[in-house]
Amino acid sequence: MHSPRGSFTSRFGATVAVGGSVVGLGNIWRFPYIAGENGGAAFIVVYILMSLMIAVPIMLSELSIGRQARRNLHGAMERLAPGRFWRFTGTMGIVTALVIVSFYCVVAGWALGFLGRSVANGFAGQTPAEIAGGLKLFIDSGWRPVMWMSVFLLLTSGIVWFGVEKGIERFNKILMPLLVLMLVALGVNSLFLEGFREGMTFVLKPDLSKIDGGVVFQALGQAFFSLSIGMGAMTVYGSYVKEGESLPRIAATVAVFDVCIAVLSGMAIFPAVFTFGIDPTSGPELVFMTLPNIFRQMPGGYWISIAFFAILFMAAITSSVSLVEAIVVWLKEEFRMTRRRALAMTTGTVFLLGSLCALSQVDGSRLIVGGMNIFDLFDKTSSSVLMPLGALLIVLFAGWVMDKAMLRTQLTSGESYARRLFGPLRLMIKWVCPVVIALLFLNQIGLI
Ligand code: TRP
């Protein structure tokens, strides 16, 4: 996002960088809680389909737009279709980034708070129920979530300030394998839990009668959130990918990886959910009620819990850095602000919105809009309104507005077999994705 534009050094480098943005709290915190609320396995099947069939073509549209124009989404749309209204898709993407980063910092703050508590061995000697209630007490204090959210935000802004994205590419190469290793260890540990069978049945045995429009829509929103699409983040990454690299390969690899991490996280969490008598529909708190319970009974749990929350925090910060950076670059390029000023404004705004999110969760808080606290409102509207709408505009742009020859060059470069892929991919981008998103939208607002 700096000028002169940098570029990723290799396909592996590009894949890892995109992976770092994509893998985060979405996989480990949001996926299990949304899956739990929507009945488990049936939701997971739809989510996997949505990620691979619908989200991948959208990601490819974003990457193609970005690599063709070598700009952020707003500027890219302006460059590829001058004078039209399309660039407002880019503006909306920035609003989406702001909404997401505000609640994202709150959850990452929980991870930091729990890291602190793990170091202090604060979960020792508590009953499973006490541990499960720990996050609620933490939230209800009011100042704790705000304090840890602020710490996380300052760390994020610090990284953006020093601009160590190039370092983050290297850092991700170590972080991602560690995260996978950790989840595998937790998965193996759940083999020995009393609730193993019940948990695995919940994750793996779909009850297809549970699928309705609402479940499919939630799955779509989760796929978008987890793959960072529908807001222009991938456009910026696309603009860093070299001409000869194959975009379909990068997108497919990242999507498969992202889905695997989410499902692994589900397999680690749900056996414990049933073992410790936690309600799978507990909502955003689910994972934080469950994890400390897992660590407490595990051999070496003290260290594992420290390592886990540290890795979760790092996975979150690689995502929040790119969200903040996107907002900063937009302010800088579209409003001719200095980088320092743009960063200060962004940090200040996120601090205010994030504090509102955190305080709205306190018991008896009056920060309620339409029956939802502000945290839930931000979390739900980003994935059920802002991202689907952004994604819809992006695929329509790539399929109908962008020059066909340009799209073909972007999607087929680097690989001769990709030429045969172009026809079906374009069909997905032009027709299938927009129709699916539009139908689900209309279904949600009750028109179908
Ligand atoms: N995908 C990220 C996660 O799973 C969250 C996210 C959504 C994101 N949109 C983004 C991260 C844009 C970076 C850029 O945690």
Residues whose N, C-alpha, C, O or C-beta is under 5 A from the ligand:
A	BS01	LIG	S21 V22 V23 G24 L25 G26 N27 F225 S226 L227 S228 A233 S319 S322 L323
